[in-house]
Amino acid sequence: MRIKCPDCQHKATVYSRANTSDDMNSVYARCTNRQCEKFDHSFVSHVAFSHWINPKEAALQLTFEMLFDQLPHANRAELVQQLAARV
């Protein structure tokens, strides 16, 4: 993960972090861009857990959608009927 200076958007160096809760960390960083007004100033960014993802499931869904989009309309309708019969 890369932390950027909120002022100039260049790379910042992380020098510490603290767990503020089970799902959030405070990341202490310092701007490394000598041209930035905030060069060598410290700041705190919060990094939080958002949600779980299942890459395999997402990849399968995307593959299915891509294949479905390539089918002729008549075959799409037939496939939808077959899938509806299974539910």
PADO-507359 format. One record per atom (N, C-alpha, C): residue in one letter; residue number from 1; x, y, z. Coordinates in pm, 1 decimal. Example, Ala and Ser with C-alpha at 12.3 -4.5 7.8 and 13.67 -1.06 7.14 Angstrom:
R   r     k          X          Y          Z
R   a     1     1319.0     -569.0      780.0
R   a     1     1230.0     -450.0      780.0
R   a     1     1320.0     -330.0      780.0
R   s     2     1285.0     -225.0      708.0
R   s     2     1367.0     -106.0      714.0
R   s     2     1290.0        3.0      787.0
//
This chain:
R   r     k          X          Y          Z
R   m     1       84.4     -117.3        0.0
R   m     1        0.0        0.0        0.0
R   m     1       89.0      123.6        0.0
R   r     2       49.5      222.3      -74.9
R   r     2      125.7      345.2      -84.2
R   r     2       44.3      458.9      -22.6
R   i     3      107.0      534.0       62.8
R   i     3       43.3      650.2      123.7
R   i     3       92.7      773.7       49.6
R   k     4       -0.1      865.2       17.3
R   k     4       36.4      988.0      -53.5
R   k     4       13.3     1109.4       35.4
R   c     5       94.4     1210.2       13.8
R   c     5       77.3     1337.2       83.7
R   c     5      -57.5     1396.9       43.1
R   p     6     -138.6     1439.6      137.7
R   p     6     -268.8     1496.5      102.8
R   p     6     -256.7     1632.3       33.7
R   d     7     -139.7     1695.2       42.2
R   d     7     -121.0     1826.7      -20.3
R   d     7      -74.7     1814.6     -165.3
R   c     8       31.8     1736.0     -189.4
R   c     8       91.3     1729.2     -323.4
R   c     8       67.3     1595.8     -394.7
R   q     9       15.4     1497.2     -325.3
R   q     9      -14.2     1365.0     -380.7
R   q     9      109.5     1282.1     -415.0
R   h    10      226.6     1322.2     -368.2
R   h    10      347.1     1242.9     -389.1
R   h    10      363.8     1143.2     -274.5
R   k    11      456.7     1050.3     -293.9
R   k    11      482.2      944.8     -196.8
R   k    11      516.2     1002.9      -59.5
R   a    12      462.1      938.3       41.8
R   a    12      493.7      974.0      180.1
R   a    12      554.0      851.6      247.6
R   t    13      635.0      875.3      348.2
R   t    13      698.7      767.2      422.5
R   t    13      620.4      740.8      550.6
R   v    14      580.1      615.9      568.4
R   v    14      510.0      575.8      690.9
R   v    14      614.6      550.8      798.4
R   y    15      597.3      612.1      914.7
R   y    15      693.0      590.5     1021.9
R   y    15      630.7      528.7     1145.9
R   s    16      497.7      516.8     1147.5
R   s    16      433.3      453.6     1261.7
R   s    16      287.8      424.4     1227.2
R   r    17      228.9      335.4     1305.0
R   r    17       85.0      311.5     1292.9
R   r    17       31.8      269.7     1428.0
R   a    18      -96.9      291.9     1445.9
R   a    18     -160.5      254.9     1572.1
R   a    18     -298.1      197.5     1542.4
R   n    19     -332.0       90.2     1611.4
R   n    19     -466.2       33.1     1598.0
R   n    19     -562.7      117.9     1678.7
R   t    20     -658.0      179.9     1610.8
R   t    20     -755.7      260.1     1682.5
R   t    20     -880.5      180.2     1715.2
R   s    21     -902.3       71.7     1639.2
R   s    21    -1011.3      -22.1     1667.3
R   s    21     -979.3     -151.6     1593.8
R   d    22    -1067.4     -249.7     1606.2
R   d    22    -1043.6     -376.8     1538.2
R   d    22    -1041.2     -361.0     1386.7
R   d    23    -1114.5     -262.6     1335.4
R   d    23    -1127.5     -245.5     1190.9
R   d    23    -1053.0     -124.4     1135.2
R   m    24     -983.2      -48.5     1219.8
R   m    24     -918.6       72.5     1171.4
R   m    24     -780.7       91.7     1231.8
R   n    25     -691.0      144.8     1147.8
R   n    25     -556.1      180.9     1191.5
R   n    25     -530.2      327.2     1158.6
R   s    26     -456.8      394.5     1245.0
R   s    26     -407.5      528.2     1215.8
R   s    26     -265.6      511.8     1163.7
R   v    27     -239.0      564.3     1044.3
R   v    27     -107.5      553.0      982.4
R   v    27      -42.4      690.2      986.4
R   y    28       74.4      697.2     1050.4
R   y    28      148.7      822.4     1062.6
R   y    28      253.2      826.8      951.3
R   a    29      249.3      934.5      872.6
R   a    29      337.7      943.5      756.8
R   a    29      393.9     1085.4      744.7
R   r    30      493.6     1096.8      656.7
R   r    30      563.2     1223.6      636.1
R   r    30      584.4     1243.0      486.1
R   c    31      557.2     1363.6      435.6
R   c    31      575.2     1394.8      294.3
R   c    31      723.8     1390.9      259.7
R   t    32      757.0     1330.9      142.6
R   t    32      896.9     1319.7       99.6
R   t    32      929.8     1408.4      -20.8
R   n    33      833.0     1485.3      -68.6
R   n    33      852.5     1570.1     -185.9
R   n    33      912.8     1704.8     -144.4
R   r    34     1036.4     1728.5     -178.9
R   r    34     1105.6     1852.5     -140.8
R   r    34     1039.8     1977.6     -200.0
R   q    35      963.4     1962.5     -307.6
R   q    35      896.6     2076.2     -371.0
R   q    35      762.9     2111.0     -303.4
R   c    36      716.7     2024.4     -216.3
R   c    36      586.7     2042.6     -150.8
R   c    36      597.4     2142.6      -36.0
R   e    37      492.9     2223.7      -20.4
R   e    37      487.8     2317.1       92.2
R   e    37      490.3     2243.5      225.6
R   k    38      443.2     2121.2      224.4
R   k    38      434.3     2041.5      347.9
R   k    38      547.9     1940.9      359.5
R   f    39      655.8     1959.3      282.5
R   f    39      769.5     1866.9      288.4
R   f    39      812.9     1846.5      432.7
R   d    40      829.4     1720.6      467.9
R   d    40      872.9     1677.5      600.2
R   d    40      768.3     1702.7      709.1
R   h    41      648.2     1745.0      669.5
R   h    41      540.6     1757.6      767.1
R   h    41      478.2     1620.5      787.2
R   s    42      431.8     1593.9      907.6
R   s    42      367.0     1466.8      938.5
R   s    42      215.8     1480.8      927.9
R   f    43      151.8     1370.7      895.6
R   f    43        5.8     1366.8      889.4
R   f    43      -40.4     1226.8      927.1
R   v    44     -168.0     1213.5      953.8
R   v    44     -226.6     1084.9      990.4
R   v    44     -334.1     1049.6      887.8
R   s    45     -326.2      928.1      836.4
R   s    45     -430.7      873.6      750.0
R   s    45     -493.3      755.6      823.1
R   h    46     -620.4      735.4      797.7
R   h    46     -690.0      621.8      858.3
R   h    46     -711.8      514.6      753.3
R   v    47     -676.1      393.4      786.3
R   v    47     -695.5      279.1      699.5
R   v    47     -795.9      188.1      768.8
R   a    48     -905.1      158.8      698.1
R   a    48    -1011.8       81.5      760.3
R   a    48    -1048.4      -39.8      676.8
R   f    49    -1088.4     -144.2      744.5
R   f    49    -1144.2     -261.4      677.8
R   f    49    -1280.0     -222.7      622.5
R   s    50    -1306.8     -261.1      498.3
R   s    50    -1434.6     -228.2      437.0
R   s    50    -1524.2     -350.9      426.2
R   h    51    -1479.5     -451.8      349.2
R   h    51    -1562.8     -570.3      329.9
R   h    51    -1479.3     -681.9      269.2
R   w    52    -1531.4     -801.2      281.0
R   w    52    -1467.1     -917.9      222.3
R   w    52    -1505.8     -927.4       76.4
R   i    53    -1415.3     -977.2       -4.4
R   i    53    -1447.1    -1007.2     -143.3
R   i    53    -1407.0    -1150.9     -170.6
R   n    54    -1472.1    -1209.8     -266.6
R   n    54    -1439.5    -1345.5     -304.6
R   n    54    -1393.4    -1340.5     -449.6
R   p    55    -1263.3    -1331.5     -473.3
R   p    55    -1214.1    -1315.8     -610.5
R   p    55    -1259.1    -1426.0     -705.0
R   k    56    -1263.8    -1549.4     -656.7
R   k    56    -1304.2    -1659.8     -743.0
R   k    56    -1447.6    -1639.2     -789.4
R   e    57    -1534.4    -1603.9     -696.9
R   e    57    -1674.6    -1583.1     -731.1
R   e    57    -1690.4    -1465.0     -826.7
R   a    58    -1617.8    -1358.1     -801.3
R   a    58    -1625.2    -1240.2     -888.3
R   a    58    -1574.4    -1273.0    -1027.8
R   a    59    -1466.8    -1350.6    -1036.9
R   a    59    -1411.4    -1388.6    -1167.7
R   a    59    -1509.2    -1477.4    -1243.3
R   l    60    -1572.8    -1571.0    -1173.9
R   l    60    -1671.3    -1657.7    -1238.4
R   l    60    -1790.5    -1576.8    -1290.0
R   q    61    -1835.2    -1482.3    -1210.8
R   q    61    -1948.0    -1398.1    -1251.0
R   q    61    -1912.9    -1317.5    -1376.1
R   l    62    -1793.6    -1258.2    -1377.7
R   l    62    -1749.7    -1180.2    -1492.9
R   l    62    -1736.7    -1268.5    -1617.1
R   t    63    -1680.1    -1387.4    -1601.5
R   t    63    -1665.9    -1480.2    -1713.4
R   t    63    -1802.6    -1520.1    -1767.3
R   f    64    -1894.5    -1551.9    -1677.1
R   f    64    -2029.2    -1588.9    -1719.2
R   f    64    -2094.7    -1475.3    -1796.9
R   e    65    -2083.8    -1352.7    -1745.9
R   e    65    -2145.2    -1237.8    -1812.6
R   e    65    -2084.8    -1215.5    -1950.9
R   m    66    -1953.1    -1231.2    -1962.9
R   m    66    -1887.5    -1212.7    -2092.2
R   m    66    -1934.0    -1319.0    -2191.7
R   l    67    -1942.4    -1443.9    -2147.2
R   l    67    -1989.0    -1551.4    -2234.5
R   l    67    -2135.0    -1531.2    -2273.8
R   f    68    -2217.7    -1493.8    -2177.2
R   f    68    -2360.0    -1470.7    -2202.5
R   f    68    -2378.8    -1360.8    -2306.7
R   d    69    -2299.2    -1252.9    -2295.4
R   d    69    -2308.9    -1142.3    -2390.7
R   d    69    -2271.7    -1183.8    -2533.0
R   q    70    -2191.3    -1289.6    -2547.5
R   q    70    -2149.1    -1336.2    -2680.2
R   q    70    -2250.4    -1428.9    -2747.2
R   l    71    -2346.7    -1478.5    -2669.5
R   l    71    -2446.6    -1570.5    -2725.2
R   l    71    -2545.4    -1496.0    -2815.2
R   p    72    -2590.4    -1562.7    -2922.1
R   p    72    -2700.0    -1506.0    -3002.2
R   p    72    -2826.3    -1495.9    -2915.5
R   h    73    -2912.2    -1404.1    -2950.3
R   h    73    -3031.2    -1376.7    -2868.7
R   h    73    -3114.6    -1503.0    -2842.7
R   a    74    -3133.6    -1585.1    -2942.8
R   a    74    -3214.3    -1707.4    -2926.9
R   a    74    -3151.4    -1801.4    -2824.1
R   n    75    -3020.1    -1812.6    -2827.0
R   n    75    -2952.5    -1899.7    -2730.5
R   n    75    -2958.8    -1841.5    -2589.2
R   r    76    -2957.7    -1709.8    -2580.1
R   r    76    -2971.0    -1646.1    -2447.6
R   r    76    -3105.3    -1682.8    -2385.8
R   a    77    -3211.5    -1668.9    -2465.4
R   a    77    -3345.7    -1698.8    -2414.8
R   a    77    -3356.0    -1845.0    -2372.1
R   e    78    -3298.5    -1934.4    -2451.2
R   e    78    -3300.1    -2077.5    -2417.4
R   e    78    -3225.1    -2102.9    -2286.9
R   l    79    -3109.9    -2040.7    -2271.1
R   l    79    -3030.4    -2057.3    -2149.2
R   l    79    -3104.7    -2003.5    -2027.3
R   v    80    -3167.9    -1889.6    -2041.7
R   v    80    -3245.1    -1832.2    -1930.7
R   v    80    -3357.0    -1926.7    -1889.5
R   q    81    -3425.3    -1987.4    -1987.6
R   q    81    -3533.4    -2082.4    -1956.2
R   q    81    -3477.9    -2205.5    -1882.0
R   q    82    -3362.8    -2255.8    -1927.8
R   q    82    -3300.9    -2372.7    -1863.6
R   q    82    -3260.2    -2339.8    -1720.3
R   l    83    -3205.0    -2223.5    -1700.5
R   l    83    -3162.6    -2183.4    -1565.0
R   l    83    -3284.2    -2161.5    -1475.2
R   a    84    -3389.4    -2104.5    -1528.4
R   a    84    -3511.8    -2080.9    -1449.5
R   a    84    -3574.6    -2212.7    -1406.9
R   a    85    -3561.9    -2313.8    -1488.8
R   a    85    -3617.8    -2444.6    -1455.8
R   a    85    -3542.8    -2509.2    -1340.3
R   r    86    -3417.7    -2473.8    -1321.7
R   r    86    -3336.9    -2531.5    -1212.8
R   r    86    -3364.1    -2465.3    -1077.7
R   v    87    -3418.4    -2346.7    -1081.2
R   v    87    -3436.9    -2272.5     -954.8
R   v    87    -3558.0    -2316.6     -881.1
//
